Amino acid sequence: MKQQILALIAFAMVALLSACSSTGGSSAGTANSTTNAVAQANEEDPLICENYIPSGTRIARKVCIRQSEKDRIQEQAQTITQENQRRAVIGSPTGND
């Protein structure tokens, strides 16, 4: 179960990192307005960077995601855990017959 949650979090982090690695160019006017929008977004939803060591390697990777996305991932992982625990309790025997 714990491995499923870690795999879900790792997948989400990889998806976020791949989205951040775009190589598209922009004009100077667009870059300036984009910078202002990013500055406003940073005040409302800070970017949090952490070192993450994937299973099977010793090499750490820096993963940066927004606080709101981190909260969403943690909430989703907690929901999955609670759902699995609820299923385990419902499916387990209740007494020694």
DRENPA-3360 file (N, C-alpha, C; in nm, 2 decimals, always signed):
BEGIN
1 = MKQQILAL = +0.08/-0.12/+0.00/+0.00/+0.00/+0.00/+0.09/+0.13/+0.00 ~ +0.19/+0.12/+0.09/+0.28/+0.24/+0.10/+0.35/+0.26/-0.04 ~ +0.38/+0.15/-0.10/+0.45/+0.16/-0.23/+0.36/+0.22/-0.34 ~ +0.23/+0.19/-0.33/+0.14/+0.25/-0.43/+0.13/+0.40/-0.41 ~ +0.13/+0.44/-0.28/+0.12/+0.59/-0.26/+0.25/+0.65/-0.31 ~ +0.37/+0.59/-0.27/+0.49/+0.65/-0.32/+0.50/+0.65/-0.47 ~ +0.45/+0.55/-0.54/+0.45/+0.54/-0.68/+0.36/+0.65/-0.74 ~ +0.25/+0.68/-0.67/+0.16/+0.78/-0.72/+0.22/+0.92/-0.70;
9 = IAFAMVAL = +0.29/+0.94/-0.59/+0.35/+1.07/-0.57/+0.47/+1.09/-0.67 ~ +0.55/+0.98/-0.69/+0.66/+0.99/-0.78/+0.61/+1.02/-0.92 ~ +0.50/+0.95/-0.96/+0.44/+0.98/-1.10/+0.40/+1.12/-1.11 ~ +0.33/+1.17/-1.01/+0.29/+1.31/-1.02/+0.41/+1.41/-1.03 ~ +0.51/+1.38/-0.95/+0.63/+1.47/-0.95/+0.70/+1.46/-1.09 ~ +0.71/+1.34/-1.15/+0.77/+1.33/-1.28/+0.69/+1.40/-1.39 ~ +0.55/+1.39/-1.38/+0.47/+1.46/-1.47/+0.48/+1.61/-1.46 ~ +0.50/+1.66/-1.33/+0.52/+1.81/-1.31/+0.65/+1.85/-1.37;
17 = LSACSSTG = +0.76/+1.77/-1.35/+0.89/+1.81/-1.40/+0.89/+1.81/-1.55 ~ +0.83/+1.71/-1.61/+0.83/+1.71/-1.76/+0.75/+1.83/-1.81 ~ +0.65/+1.88/-1.74/+0.58/+1.99/-1.79/+0.66/+2.12/-1.78 ~ +0.75/+2.12/-1.68/+0.83/+2.24/-1.66/+0.95/+2.25/-1.75 ~ +0.98/+2.15/-1.83/+1.10/+2.15/-1.92/+1.07/+2.19/-2.06 ~ +0.97/+2.27/-2.08/+0.95/+2.32/-2.22/+1.06/+2.40/-2.27 ~ +1.07/+2.40/-2.41/+1.18/+2.48/-2.47/+1.13/+2.58/-2.56 ~ +1.01/+2.62/-2.55/+0.95/+2.72/-2.64/+1.01/+2.86/-2.62;
25 = GSSAGTAN = +1.02/+2.94/-2.73/+1.07/+3.07/-2.71/+0.96/+3.17/-2.70 ~ +0.99/+3.29/-2.66/+0.88/+3.40/-2.65/+0.95/+3.53/-2.68 ~ +0.86/+3.63/-2.72/+0.91/+3.76/-2.75/+0.93/+3.84/-2.62 ~ +1.00/+3.95/-2.62/+1.03/+4.03/-2.51/+0.91/+4.08/-2.44 ~ +0.81/+4.13/-2.51/+0.68/+4.18/-2.45/+0.61/+4.07/-2.38 ~ +0.60/+3.95/-2.44/+0.53/+3.84/-2.38/+0.60/+3.79/-2.25 ~ +0.74/+3.79/-2.26/+0.82/+3.75/-2.15/+0.80/+3.84/-2.03 ~ +0.79/+3.97/-2.05/+0.77/+4.06/-1.94/+0.63/+4.04/-1.87;
33 = STTNAVAQ = +0.53/+4.03/-1.95/+0.39/+4.00/-1.89/+0.39/+3.87/-1.82 ~ +0.46/+3.77/-1.88/+0.46/+3.64/-1.81/+0.53/+3.65/-1.68 ~ +0.64/+3.72/-1.67/+0.72/+3.74/-1.55/+0.63/+3.80/-1.44 ~ +0.55/+3.90/-1.48/+0.46/+3.96/-1.38/+0.35/+3.86/-1.33 ~ +0.30/+3.78/-1.42/+0.20/+3.68/-1.38/+0.26/+3.57/-1.29 ~ +0.38/+3.53/-1.32/+0.45/+3.43/-1.24/+0.48/+3.49/-1.10 ~ +0.52/+3.62/-1.09/+0.55/+3.68/-0.97/+0.42/+3.69/-0.88 ~ +0.31/+3.72/-0.94/+0.18/+3.72/-0.86/+0.14/+3.58/-0.82;
41 = ANEEDPLI = +0.16/+3.48/-0.90/+0.13/+3.34/-0.87/+0.22/+3.29/-0.76 ~ +0.35/+3.34/-0.75/+0.44/+3.30/-0.65/+0.40/+3.35/-0.51 ~ +0.34/+3.47/-0.51/+0.30/+3.52/-0.38/+0.18/+3.44/-0.33 ~ +0.09/+3.40/-0.42/-0.03/+3.33/-0.38/-0.01/+3.18/-0.35 ~ +0.08/+3.12/-0.43/+0.10/+2.98/-0.43/+0.25/+2.95/-0.45 ~ +0.33/+2.95/-0.34/+0.47/+2.94/-0.35/+0.52/+2.81/-0.41 ~ +0.63/+2.82/-0.48/+0.70/+2.70/-0.54/+0.79/+2.63/-0.43 ~ +0.77/+2.50/-0.41/+0.84/+2.43/-0.31/+0.93/+2.33/-0.37;
49 = CENYIPSG = +1.06/+2.33/-0.35/+1.16/+2.24/-0.41/+1.21/+2.15/-0.30 ~ +1.22/+2.02/-0.33/+1.27/+1.92/-0.24/+1.36/+1.82/-0.32 ~ +1.45/+1.76/-0.25/+1.53/+1.66/-0.31/+1.46/+1.53/-0.29 ~ +1.45/+1.45/-0.40/+1.37/+1.32/-0.40/+1.47/+1.22/-0.45 ~ +1.48/+1.10/-0.38/+1.56/+0.99/-0.42/+1.47/+0.88/-0.47 ~ +1.46/+0.85/-0.60/+1.37/+0.75/-0.65/+1.43/+0.61/-0.60 ~ +1.34/+0.51/-0.59/+1.38/+0.38/-0.56/+1.47/+0.32/-0.67 ~ +1.58/+0.25/-0.62/+1.67/+0.19/-0.71/+1.79/+0.28/-0.75;
57 = TRIARKVC = +1.80/+0.39/-0.69/+1.91/+0.48/-0.73/+1.95/+0.56/-0.61 ~ +2.08/+0.60/-0.61/+2.13/+0.69/-0.50/+2.13/+0.83/-0.54 ~ +2.10/+0.86/-0.66/+2.11/+1.00/-0.71/+1.98/+1.07/-0.68 ~ +1.99/+1.18/-0.61/+1.88/+1.26/-0.57/+1.84/+1.35/-0.69 ~ +1.71/+1.38/-0.70/+1.66/+1.47/-0.80/+1.59/+1.58/-0.73 ~ +1.61/+1.70/-0.78/+1.54/+1.81/-0.73/+1.40/+1.82/-0.79 ~ +1.30/+1.83/-0.71/+1.16/+1.83/-0.76/+1.09/+1.96/-0.70 ~ +1.04/+2.04/-0.79/+0.98/+2.16/-0.75/+0.83/+2.16/-0.80;
65 = IRQSEKDR = +0.74/+2.18/-0.70/+0.60/+2.19/-0.73/+0.54/+2.30/-0.65 ~ +0.42/+2.35/-0.69/+0.35/+2.45/-0.62/+0.29/+2.39/-0.49 ~ +0.27/+2.47/-0.39/+0.21/+2.43/-0.26/+0.08/+2.37/-0.28 ~ -0.01/+2.43/-0.37/-0.14/+2.38/-0.39/-0.14/+2.24/-0.45 ~ -0.04/+2.22/-0.54/-0.03/+2.08/-0.60/+0.02/+1.98/-0.50 ~ +0.11/+2.02/-0.41/+0.16/+1.93/-0.31/+0.04/+1.90/-0.21 ~ -0.04/+1.99/-0.18/-0.15/+1.97/-0.09/-0.25/+1.87/-0.16 ~ -0.27/+1.89/-0.29/-0.37/+1.81/-0.36/-0.32/+1.66/-0.36;
73 = IQEQAQTI = -0.19/+1.64/-0.39/-0.13/+1.51/-0.39/-0.14/+1.44/-0.26 ~ -0.11/+1.52/-0.15/-0.11/+1.46/-0.02/-0.26/+1.42/+0.02 ~ -0.35/+1.51/-0.02/-0.49/+1.48/+0.01/-0.54/+1.36/-0.07 ~ -0.49/+1.34/-0.19/-0.53/+1.23/-0.27/-0.47/+1.10/-0.21 ~ -0.35/+1.11/-0.17/-0.28/+0.99/-0.11/-0.35/+0.95/+0.02 ~ -0.39/+1.05/+0.10/-0.46/+1.02/+0.22/-0.60/+0.96/+0.20 ~ -0.67/+1.00/+0.09/-0.80/+0.95/+0.06/-0.78/+0.80/+0.01 ~ -0.68/+0.77/-0.07/-0.65/+0.64/-0.11/-0.62/+0.55/+0.01;
81 = TQENQRRA = -0.54/+0.60/+0.10/-0.50/+0.52/+0.22/-0.63/+0.49/+0.30 ~ -0.71/+0.59/+0.33/-0.83/+0.57/+0.40/-0.93/+0.47/+0.34 ~ -0.94/+0.48/+0.21/-1.03/+0.39/+0.13/-0.98/+0.25/+0.14 ~ -0.85/+0.23/+0.13/-0.79/+0.09/+0.14/-0.81/+0.04/+0.28 ~ -0.79/+0.12/+0.38/-0.81/+0.08/+0.52/-0.95/+0.04/+0.55 ~ -1.04/+0.12/+0.49/-1.19/+0.09/+0.51/-1.22/-0.04/+0.45 ~ -1.17/-0.07/+0.33/-1.19/-0.19/+0.26/-1.14/-0.31/+0.34 ~ -1.02/-0.29/+0.40/-0.96/-0.40/+0.48/-1.04/-0.43/+0.60;
89 = VIGSPTGN = -1.09/-0.33/+0.66/-1.18/-0.35/+0.78/-1.31/-0.42/+0.75 ~ -1.37/-0.38/+0.64/-1.49/-0.44/+0.60/-1.47/-0.58/+0.56 ~ -1.36/-0.62/+0.49/-1.34/-0.75/+0.44/-1.28/-0.85/+0.55 ~ -1.24/-0.80/+0.66/-1.17/-0.89/+0.76/-1.28/-0.96/+0.85 ~ -1.24/-1.08/+0.90/-1.34/-1.15/+0.99/-1.35/-1.07/+1.12 ~ -1.47/-1.08/+1.18/-1.50/-1.00/+1.30/-1.48/-1.08/+1.43 ~ -1.47/-1.21/+1.42/-1.45/-1.29/+1.54/-1.40/-1.42/+1.52 ~ -1.37/-1.50/+1.63/-1.32/-1.63/+1.62/-1.44/-1.73/+1.63;
97 = D = -1.48/-1.79/+1.52/-1.59/-1.88/+1.53/-1.55/-2.02/+1.55;
% end
